[in-house]
Amino acid sequence: MGIIVLWSSLFISGNALSVNYYVNDNSAAGDVFCSAVSIPGNDGLSPAFPMQTLTNVWTTYGPSGTNVITSGDTLFVDAGLYVGTDANIVLNVNGISVVGAGMQVTEFDNDMNSVDANRLFTVTANSIYLANFSAQGYNRGTGGAFVLQFEGALGGLVENVLTYENDAGGGSSAIVITNGSEIIFNGGGSTCNSSLSIAGGGVNIEGNGNIVEFNGYTFKDNFKAVQEGSGLYVNGDSDVTISNSLFEGNISGSSNGGGGLYATGECNISISGSCFLNNSASSGSSSTIYGGAVLAGRGAVLNIDNCNFEGNNAPRGGAIAINTSSGSSGTSGIVNLTNCTFSVNSASSRGSDLFARVGSSRPATYSINESAFTGTTDDIRNDNSASITISNSGVPSTNGPVVFSNVIAPVLSPTTNCPTLVSPCLPTPLPVELVFFKGVCQNEVRIINWQTASEKNNHYFILERAGAALMFEEIAIVNGQGNIQNHTDYEFLDSENMLDDIIYYQLSQVDYDGRRETFPIIAVQNMCKSEEVLLANYNRFNQTIRLFHTVNSRDIERINMYSMSGQLLFSQADFSNQKTVGDRIQLDRQPASGIYIIELTSASKVLSAKIIIQ
């Protein structure tokens, strides 16, 4: 692991000969690297002249272009949503960095825009630094990772990178590490990645010789329909270290299990300070599925300390299971537990917390020390000839041969520091983030305005109008901005003469793929009738009459109120300080119930309206 730490210091310091490249999404919103937005023709060599995509930079200056990108260079990708712009980039130059403006600030979104191979990066070089971005919507179709693949990459460092809501198709997990790679992950996570076909899930570590470390990492709400280890899958002679990390809500639908973590094939895994919450393993009605949180197969050695297991479930081994029938290489399955707590885990068949099964005479071994169990029925289950020893852990309920070396109950609280990256899954980003949608009358025209804070895949808007009968008709189609991260203002002038007192408007947004989202209806007081209008409403709680009219208030000479017999009850002059519409008359007492006449006199006209007071 020393090689990795050494290179991480070089990532930070750089060198005097390094070159920076800049990418911008044609928006200044949230930018931290660039001083101008991208336009076609920029060279990407300074903050004032960024290129539009990472692919632009790589194909221009990388090995397939001028081949000037070299060790120590950094590719800065500023804040923004990069939809369908970057895929299948092979990072094969040692010692370079790709740095975003922040996790979920710089977002690569492939928008499921592929029927076959289409991942973000394949990393084959050494000492690659990836930081501060998110990747979603990738869907490699024929195998391998569908976001990040590391192939024999040494000294890699990945910090605050989130891969989420990707769909593998027939591929593997969002991240795949293979061929003797050495990678550290600090922060970030792989979440909400699912597959309805073969693999899917968060991270796969495959083959021999990999050295991988996860610090403060989140494996959450991933799903696999067939393969084990929906959060993390380890198969092969690899060394994996996991600290202060979270496995939550991962589901395995395979015929073996291992909802959160699956390990086999002579791997060595050390886990500390981590949380395993509400993971599950199931496959239809089968009762021979193992390990809601963890399944250790043949050849796996797991050392777990200071960890919490809560709410996990599987038919056998609600939290952890050893099954040495599972896997294609290796012999013994070994799990060593120290200072761990188990609560509210469940198994529909056997072993609410722990389960062990020897398969094909390959040993299965638990060594449990200073751990706490809730004492539910069948906490620990030895299904046949496994070796289970328990010390300093009280007397949990057991079934099958178990050796107690000391029954002193522990007084412990695991020192966990589990991240809270997302809960539960990241919400699906709205195609349009609408700030407001409103209308007003002015100069006999109804002005309809709306503003968006961001748009994703937005083709156009449909504006519809209705009168009192709420029979909507389409009156306008307004082009959207496609993909944009900053505010956009829209306006439509409706000059159609409508006699209804209230006009209703409905706005819908249509994606490029035809999907439609409709926003709440707004009502616009129709003060824009071509004929002169006076309307009056009475509020009995504050003895106020509110007037709606088409006369400029500065032109009003007098407003009178009469009874039906013609008696003058109220008179007011000088409305120069009133608004154009919505003038108010404050009465000094509650009038008797009945019908009254409001009369408005200006220099050029006299308008009247009836008002009913009850």
N, C-alpha and C positions, 0 to 999 in steps of 0.2 A: 504493500500500500504506500510505501515511501515515494515511489515514482509519482503517484497521483498527487500527493501533497506538494512535492517539489514543483510540478507543473502548475498547480493552482496559484502559487505565488507569482509565476511568470505571467499568468493571465492578468493579474492585477497591475503589475508594474509595467508590462510591455517592454519595448526597447526603442532606442533612438531612431531606428530605421523603419519602424512600423508605419503603416499607412491606414488611415481610416476611410471607410466608404459609408455613404449615407443613403437611406431609403425613407421615403415619405409617401403617404397615401393621398396626396393632393388636398390635404386639410391641415390647418395649423392647430386644430383642437387637441389639447393635451400634450403638445409636442415638447420634448425635452432635449432633443439632439439637433434639430434642424431650425434654421432661421428663416426659411422660406419653404413654400410648398413645392411639390414636384411638378415639372412640366416636361413634355417630350423634348428630347434633345439635351437634357441635363447630363453632366458627366458623372455625378454621384461622388465627386472627390472632395466636396466641402459641404458644410451645413447649409450654405446658400444655394447649392445646386444639386439637391438630392435626386436620385432616380426614383422611379415609380414603384418598382418591385425588387425583392431580393433576387429573383431570377434574372432581372436586367443586369444587376451588378455581377452575378456569378457568370453568366454567359458572356459578358463583355470583358471581364478582367480575370476570370478563372481559367482552368486548364483548357477549356474548349474555346476560349477567346484569346486575349493577348497573353494570358498565363503569367500575369504580374503579381497576382495575390500570393503572398508568401507568409512564412511563419512570423507571428507577431502582429499581423494585420487584424483589424476588427471591422465587422460589418454591423453598423448601427441601424436598426429598424425602428423608426419612430412610432408614436402612438397612432393607432388606427385599426380598421378592420380590413384585412386583405383577403378578399373573397375570390377564390378560384385563380389566384395569381401565382402561387408558388407551390410546386410539387416536383418530386423526383429529382431533387438536388443531391448530388453525390459529393459529400465533403471529404475530399481526398488530398487535401493540403495540410500538412502537419502544423500545429500550433496556431491555428486561427480561431477567432471568436465571432459568434453571432449573438448580438445583445439587443434585446428589446427595451422598451420604455417601462415595462412592468407587466407582471402576470395579469392577464385579462385587460391590459391596456394596449399592448401590441398583440393582435389576434390574427392568426392565420386560419382561414376557414375555407376548406376545399368544397364545402356545400354538397357533399356526397357526389362530386362531379366526376365520377369515373365508374366504368363497368369492369375495370381490371386494375392493373398495377398503378397506384397513385399515392405514394407516401410523401411526407414532407422531406425528411433527410435520411439518406443512407450514409453513415459515418464509417469510413474505412481508414482514416488517418489517425495519428496519435496526437494527444494533447489538445483536443478540441474542447472549446468552452462554449456552452450554450446557456443563455440566461435571460430571464425576465420576459417571457412571452407565453402565449397559449396557442394550442393547435386543436382544431375541431373539424368535424365533417370529412375526415379522410377515411377511405374505404378500399384498401388494397384487396384485390379480389382473388389472387391465386396462391397465397402463402406469404409468410414473413410478416414483419411489422406493418401496421398501416399508418403509423405516424413517424416513429424514430426507430431506425435499425442500426445497431452497432455491431460491426463485423471485424473482429481482431483489432479493435481500437484500444490503444493503451493510453493511460493517463488522462482519461476524459473527465470533465467536470460539468455537471448539469445543475444549475441553481434556479429555483423559483420558475420552473417550467411546468405548465399544466397541460396535460392531454386529456380532453374530455369530449363526451358525446360523439365518439367515432364509432363506425360500424365496420366490422372486419369483413363481412361477406364470407368468403371461404378462406380468409387469411388467418393470422395469428393475433396476438395482443397488440394494443396500441404501441407498446415499446417492446422490442426484442433485442436481447444482448446475447451474442454468440461468438464462437471462434476465438476463445481466449481473450475477451475484452476485459479491460480494467476501467471501471466507471464509478464515480461518486455522484449521488443525487443528494443535494441539500435543498430542503423545502420543496414546494410544488407537490404534484401528485398526478395520479392517473385515475379519473373518476368517470362514472356514468358511461362507460364503454360497454357495448353489448353486441351480441351476435345471436341470430336466430338460426344459424346454420352449423358452423364447425367450431371455431375457437372464440376469438374475441377476448374481452377482459382487459386488465390493466397492464401488467408487465410479465413477460416471459424471459427466463434465463435458461438457455439451452446449450447442450454440449459441454465440453470439458475445458477446464483451465480458466474460467471466468472468475474475476474478483470484483464483487459489486458491493457497494455500501449505500444504504438509505438512511438519511438523517432528517427527522421531522417531515417524513413523507406521508402522503395520504393515498391509501388504496380504498376507494369508496364507491359503492353502488355500481359495481361492474357485474356483468353477467356472461356466462358461457353456457351454451346449450349442450356441448359435448365434452370438451376438454376440462380437466380439473384446474383448481387454483385460479378462480376468477379474479382475485386481487393480484396474487403473485404466484407464478408457476415456475418451479425450479426442477430441471431434469438434466442431470449430468454432474460430473465431478467439478463443482464450482464452490467457492467460498463466498458466503453472503452474510453481511452484517447489517442488522436493522436496529435503529435506536430511536426512541421518542417518536414513534410513527403510529399511524392509525389504520386499522383494517375495519371497515364498517359497511354493513349492508351489502356485502358481496354475495352473489348467489351462483352456485355451481349446479348445473343440470346434468352433469355427466353420470355415468354408471358407477363411478368410484366415489367422488365427493371432493372435499377440500374447498369449502366455499371461499374462505379468505386466502389460504396459503396451501399449496401442494408441494411436497418435496420428495424426490426420489433420485436414484442413480448416483450414489456415493457423494452426495453433496453434504457440506457442513454449513449450518445456519446458526448464527447467534442472534438472539432477539432480546432487547432490554428496554425497559421504560415505555412499553408500547401498550396499546389498547386494541382488543378484539371485541367488537360490539355488533350484535345482531347480524352476524353472517350465517349463511345456511347452505345446506347441501341436500338436494332431493332430485329424484328422477321418477316422475309418475308415482305409482303406489309401491315402488320397490322398498323393501325394508333392509336391503344390504348396501346402503350408501353410508359413507363414513366421513366424520369430521366436519361439523358445521363451520368451525373457524380454521382448523388445521388438520391436514391429513399427511402423516409421514408414511411413505411407502418404503419399499426395500432399498437399503443402502443409505437412507437419510439419517443424519445425526443433527438433532436440534437441541441447543442449549438456550433455555428460556428463563429469564429472571426479571423480577420487578415488573410483571405484566398483569393486566386485568382482563379477564374473560367474562363477558356478561351478555346474556340474551341470545346466545348462539344456539343453533339447533340443527339436528340431522337425525336420521333414523338410528344411527349407531355413533356414539361419541358426539354429544351435542357441542362440546367445545373442541376437544382434541381426540384424534384417533390414530392409532398405529395399525396398519394392515400390510403385512409383508407379502401379501399376494399381489399388491398393487405395484406397478413399475416393471421395467424390462431389464434392469441391470442392478447389481448390488446385492447385498445379503441382509444384514441386520437393520431393523428400524429402531432408533434410539431417541428418546425424548427425556431430557433432564430438566426438571422444574425446580426453581428456587424463588421463594418470596413472591408467589403469585396468588391471586384471588380468583375464585370461581363463584358466580352467582347467576341465578335465573337462566341457566343453560338447560336445554331439554333434549331428550331423545325419545322418539316414538317407539323405539324397539329396545335398545340397550345402552347403558352408560350415559347418564345425563351430562356429566362433565368429561370423563375420560373413558376411552375404550381401547382395548388392545386385542389383536388377533394375529396369531402365528399362521403364516401360509407357506406351504411347501417346505416345512421344517426350517424356515428362516427366522431367526430369533426376533422377538419384539420385546423391548425393554423400556420401562418407566423407572426413573429415579426421582422421587418427590421429596422435597425438603422445605420446611418452613412455609407451607402454603395453606390457604384457607378455603374450605368448602362449606356450602350452605347446609349440608346434611340432608338433602332431599334423597328420596329413594333411588338407589342404584347410582350414586355419585360416580363410582369407579367400577368398571367392569372388565374382568379378565375373561375373555371369551373361550380360551382354551389353555394353552401352555405358555403364555407370556410371563415375563418376569416383572413384577411390580413391587417396589419397596417404598415405604412411606415412613418418614421420620419428622418429628417436631411439627406435625400437621394435624394434631387432634385425632379424632376417630371418624373420618368420613364414612358414609355408608358404602359398602363394597359388595361385589358379587364375584365369586371365583377366587382363586388363590392370590392372596396379598400378604406381604410380610411387613409388620409394623416393628420398627426398631426403637421408636420412642413416641409415646402417645401425647406428649405435651402439646397443648394447643398453642399455636403461634400468636403473638401479639404483633401484627404487622399492618402496614399500609404501603403497598407498592409505590415506589417513587416514579410515577408516570408523568410524562409531559407531552401529551398527545395533541397534535395540531387540530385546528377547527377550520379547515380550509373551505369546505362547502357543506351545506345541510339543506335537504338531503342530497338532491342532485341540483346542479345548476339549472335555473329556469331556462327554458328555450327562449333565446333572444327574439323579441318581437321584430317582425319585419319592418315595422315603423313605430318609432317612439314619438307619439303625438303629444305636443306640449299644450296646444289649445285648438279649439274649433269654435268659431263664434261668428255672429252676423250683426249688422247695424244698418239702419236706413240713413241715407244722406243724399240730398238733392234729387229726390224721387228715384233713387237707385238703392237696392239692397246690396251691401258690400259684405261678401262672405270671405273670411280669412281663416287660415289654419297655419300652424307652424309645427315642424318636426325637429326633434333633437338629433335623430339619426335615422338612417334608412338602410335596409338590407334587402337586396334583390327586388327593389321596388320598381315596377314597370310604370304604373299610372294610377291615378285616383279617379273615382267616379263620384260625381256630385248629383244628388237627386233632390227634388223639391215636391212638396205636397201642401194642399190647403187643409181646411178643417176636416175633410173626409179622410185624411191621411192616406190618400192614393198617390204613392210616390211615382214620379217620372224622372228619367234621366235628363239632365239639362247640360252636363258638361263632362268631358274627359280631359284631365290635366296630367301631363307627363310627370313621372317621378324622377328621382335623381339616381336610381339604381342602387349604388352603395356609397354612402357618405356618412361621416361621423360628426359633422357640425350642423348648426341650426339652418333650416331652410324655411323661408316664408312663401306662402301661396295666397293668391287673391283671385276671386271671381266676382264680376259685377253682374248682378241680376236686375235687368231693367224691365222685365216682363210686368205688365200691369196686372196685379192680383187684387181682388176685392175682399178677400178674407182678412179679418182683423189680425190673425196670426198665421205666419208662413213657417212651415217646418222644412228642415234640411237634414239630409243624411249623407255622410261621407264614407266611402269604401276605398280600400287600397287593394291592388291586384299585383301579385308577384309575376315574375317572368314565366314561372311555371304554371300560372293560372290560378293559384290559390288566392282566396279573397278574404279580407278581414274588414268588418263593418264596425264603425265607431258609433257611440251614442248619438241620438237625434238631438238637434238643437231647435229652439223656437225663436223666431224673430218677430217682434211686434211690428206690424205692417203700417208704418207711418209714411210709406212711400207711395200711397195711392195717388193716382193722377188727379182725382177730384179732391176738394177740400174736405177734411175730416176733423171731427171733434168727438172724442170718447171721454166718458167720465166713470170713475169707480169710487165707491164710498167705503171707508174703513171705520166701522162702528166702534172699534176699540180705542182709537185716538181721535175720533171726530174729524177725520181728514178726507177731503175729496181730492183725488188725483186725476189730472187731466192729461189726455194724449191728443195731440193735434198737429196740424201741418203748418202752423203759423209760427214765424220767428217770434220768440217771446219779446224781443225788443220792440216789435211792431204792435203789441197788444195795448189797447187803450183802456179797456175795462172788462171785467168778468162779473156778471150778475147771476144771482140765483133766485128763481121765482117758484112760487107754489103753482099748482095747476089752475088756481083761480086768478093768477096774474099778480099776486102780492109779492113785492120785492123783499126778499129775506136776507140777502147778502149782496154786497157790492165791494169790489176791490179794484184799484187802479195801480199802475206802475209795476210791471213784471220784468223790468229791464235786467234784473239780477238773476232771473230764473233761467233754467236750462231750456233748450229748444223744445224738448218734449219732457213730459213727466212733471209739469207744474203742479204744485200742491196748494190747496186752500184749507186753512185751519179754521174750523168752526169753533165757537166758544161754548156750544152746548149740543146735546144730542137732539136732532130734529125729530119731529113726530114721523111715524111710519107713513109712507106714501110715495107718490111720484112727483119729481121736481124737474124743473127746466134749468139747465146751465146755458148761459148765453155769453159768447165771446165776441167782443167788438174790436176790430182793428181799423186802420185808416182806410182799408179798401174792402172790407167784408165783415159780415156778421154770421157767425156759426152758432148752432144750437144743438144740444143733446139732452136726452132724457136720462134721469138717474133714479133708480129705485132704492129707497131707504127703508129697511125693516127693523 
